[in-house]
Amino acid sequence: MDKLGFIEIRITGSKGNLDLTPDNYDISEVISILENAENLLYSSDKKDRPTISYKIEEGSVRHIFKTSIQTIIGFNAILGQVKANSNIDFLDFPTATSLENIQNIATKRNYQFSIKTSLSDTNELTINSKTKYYRTESIWADAELYLYGKVTNAGGKDKANIHIYTEQRGSLRIQTPISFLEEYDENILYRNFGVRAIGKQHLETGEIDTSNLKFVELVDYHPKYDPEYLKGLRDKARKSWLGKINPDNWLNELRGNYDT
């Protein structure tokens, strides 16, 4: 078994006139921390991630998340960079969003968060109502996206979604009009499609904000070798411009007429 380490998220504050403790800490707040902690530790596809064990302790409220020591070492480096820069724009989207969520909780409830690891030389990040750990909005821009993969789920009672599994980005949820799913007369489950969608994209890294993708169009997608299609492209090119050039002269121009 891999050697283990842990991260600790300690929360101090009050509930009315009472200091915060596990006894007055609501289950909805526990759920929020659990969701954000998973993204802090494993921001990419979570299907094959190592186990994360959890316990809550006194003092005021201490959340302890135990997992692979390799992950803890990497997370400690992230804490150091965030603290040194007072900035989260460099982080991938799930990690940055989780820290933003913690910042929102700190501001809304006047809590103070202290995040550190079990390493002896751990970095420690403090988030409270006075800190501003938010992404710079101008870095994200509206984008039109084409996403290709297998549809694994479709529907929803009030808010409909299509879930599509992609090789590069894992499973993505795309907000989809109920009217489209009602009118589409074919079963799309477990078939490969392209989905044209709109969302936010990072102007520097190209990363996509996968939390708010919106459906535009379903595109038939057939990722297979088609020799007839390729032959047609070659014939078209030959008739348009390849047929008008002298191959030897063209090759000499590419090579710069140097001797070999």
N, C-alpha and C positions, 0 to 999 in steps of 0.2 A: 504493500500500500504506500502511496506517496506520502511524504512528510507533510504535516498539516500546519497551518497557521490560521490567524483570524483577523478580522477587522472589527473594530468597536465603534458604534455610533451612540454616543452618550448625549442625552437630551436633558437639559435643565430648564426649569420654568415653573409655572404655577397653574393651578385650576381654581380660579377664584381666590380664596384666602389660603388654599392648601398648596403646599409644595408638591411638585409632580413626583409621583411614584408609580410603580407597576399596578398598584391597586386602583388608581384613579385614571389610568391611561387607557383610553377607549380602544376597542378592538379594531375600529375603522382606521385608527392611527397606526396600529400595528401592521395592518394589511398594506397601507401606503408605504411604510418603511420596507417591508418585505419586497414589494414590487420594485422599488427604487434600488435596493441593495443588489438585487439580481443583475440589474442593468449596469451598476457600477462595477461589479466583478466580471461579468460576462456579457459584453455588449453585442456580440455577434450572434450567429445562429446558436441557440441554446440546446439543441437536440442532443448533442454529445458532450455537454459540459460536465465537469466533475460535480459530485454531490456538494451541496451547501447545507450544513446543519445550523440550527438556530436555537438560541435561548435568550430569555430576557431576565435581567438582574436588577437589584436595587442600586441606587446611587446616581442620581435621581431615577432615570430610566436608562439602562444600558442594554443596547441590542448587540449581541455577539454573533457573528457569522463566521463559521469555521469552514475552510476549504483548502485546496491545494496551496502549498507554500509558494510555488512558482507564481500563482495568481496573486498572492499577497505581496510578493516582491514587486511585481509589475504595478499593482495598485498603489503601493507606497511611493513609487516614482511619480505616478500621476498626481498624488496629493502634493508632493514637493513642487511640481511644476505649476499647479494651480495656485498654491500659496505664494510662490515666488513671483508669478505674473499677475496675481489678482484678476485672472481672466480665464474663461473657459472656451473661447472661440476655437482653440486648437484641438479640442477633444472631438471624438466621433459623436454622432448625433445622440445615441441612447445614453451615453455617459453624461454629456452636457445637459440633456433633458432631465436626468435624475438629479443632478446638482441644482438645476433650476427649480425642480419640484421641492427639494429640501429648503432652498432659499425662500420659496413661497410660503411654506409651512412656518418657517422661522419668523417671517414678516407678519403673517396673519395671526399667529398665536403667541407672538413674542417669546418664542423658545430660543435657546442657544444650543446649537449642535457642535459637538466635538467629534471629529472623525480621525481615527488613527489605526495602526496595525499592531500586531503582536511582535514585530521586529524590535530589537533592542535600540536601533537607531531610527525609529519610526518618525516620519513626518506627521504633523498633526494640523488639520484644517479646521478652523472655527468659522461657523456660519451663524449669523444672528440677524436681527432686524436692521442693523447698520451696514452690513455687507451687501454687495451688489453682484452676486454671481449669476449674471444673465448673459446670454449670447448677444452679440451686436447684430441688430436686425438687418442692417444694410448689407451684411455678408450673404444673406439668403435672398434668392430671387425666384419669381414665378418661373416654372419650367414645364414644357410639354415632354412627356416621357413615354417610351415604348418598353413595356415589360413583357418578357417571354417566359412561359413555363406552364406547369400543369395546374388546372383549376381543382382545388381540393375541397372547396366549400362555397356555397352560394345561397344567399337568402338572409332572413332576419325578420322579426316580427314588426318592429318599428323603424329601425335603421338597417337597411339592407347593405350587404357587403359581398364582394367576391374575394375569396382567399386564393392566391396563386403562389405555387412553390417555384422559385427560380433557383438556378444553380449558383448564381453569383451573390444573391442577396437573401437567400433563404425564403421563408414564408412571408408574404406581404398581404395586408388587408387593404382593399380598395373600396371606398364608399361608392355605392352603386344605386341608381334610382330603382325603386321597386317596380316602376312601370316597365323598365327594360326587361327585368327578370320575368314579369308577368307575360309580356308579349313575345319573348324569345321562345320559339317552338321546338328547339332541340335541347337535348340533355347536354350540358357543358361540363358536368362533373368528370374528373379524371381524364380529361382531354387536354391536349396542348393548344394553347392560344397565345396570341399577342394581345395585350391590353394597352390601349392608348389612354393615358391618364395625365392629369395635371397635379402639380405639387410644388414643393420648394426644393431648390438645389443650392448647395454651397458654392459660391462664386470662385473660391480658391481651390477647394479640394474636389469638387464635383460630387460630393456626397449628397444623397437624397434624404429628405425628411420623410421617413416612412410612416409617420404617425397620422398624416392627413392627406393621403392620396385620394383623388376623386376621379371617378370613371368618366371617360369620354366615348370610347368606342371599343368594341371587341373585334379583333382582327384574326382571320384564319391564319394559322401558322403551320407550315409543313417543312420542318428542318431536315430534309433528306436530299441526297444527291440526285440531281435531275439532269442527265446528259443532254436531253433534247433542248432544255432551256439554255444550257451553256453553249450548245452548238448554235442556237439561234442568235445568241449574243455575239459569238465570233463571226458568224456570217454577216450580221448587221454592221459590225466594225469593219470587216473587210470591204464591204460595199461603200462605206462612208469615207474612211480616211486611209485605211491600210492599203487599199487598192491604188491609191494615188501617189505612193511614195516608192522610191527605189530602196530596197532593203539594205544594200551595201552602203549607200550614202548615208542613210539614217543611222546605221550602226556606227559608222565612222564619226558622225556628229556626236553620238552619245559618248564614244570613247575619247573624243578630243583629238583624233588623228595621230595619237602617239604610237610609236613603234612598240611591238611586243617581242 
